[in-house]
Amino acid sequence: MAPKNILLFSGKRKSGKDYLTDHLKNVLADKCEIIKISQPIKSHWAKEKNLNLNELLSDSTYKEQYRLDMIKWGEEMRNKDYGYFCRAACASAADKDIWIISDIRRKTDIQWFKETYGNLIRNIRIFADEETRKARGFNFQVGVDDAMSECDLDDFHDWDLIVNNGEGRHSLEAQLDSIMKLVNL
């Protein structure tokens, strides 16, 4: 059975996507599931290279060692089938009212969800200024932060909500309230 709501979260590295989506999951409890499009990429990479999957899925320096190679392989797969990772990530999703997709990175990700689920989707952009991101550990990497995986949605404007999670941000509760207004329970 399809979910009733699909929240597509996008934002630059260290903008706070995982932080907000984890807190949103706590609010929604058993009504939702977090789905990561990067999970099938990281699972493949962990098996292929005999790496620790949990570390690849976390916000760790371990993951950063392999990020560029994962991006290159992911791009090759997307060039063959742009919906490959979206489909793989959703294939094992639980039967929940709300899916939280925490790592939308490309226009083709949004296109796949729109083609597959239509009006169930809501596009949410998490924004944080560069100084805030640097304070969270962001360090610009050539080939990563200027790649399509970080920049493809820079000129996308069809957001249902933009959440400032940087300097001057509202409280966590206010941010979550603004997101909850998009959910039909």
PyMOL commands that set and color helices and strands:
alter all, ss='L'
color gray80, all
select helices_A, chain A and resi 17-31+38-49+53-57+61-80+84-91+107-120+130-135+148-151+172-180
alter helices_A, ss='H'
color red, helices_A
select strands_A, chain A and resi 5-11+32-35+98-104+121-127+161-164
alter strands_A, ss='S'
color yellow, strands_A
deselect
rebuild
show_as cartoon
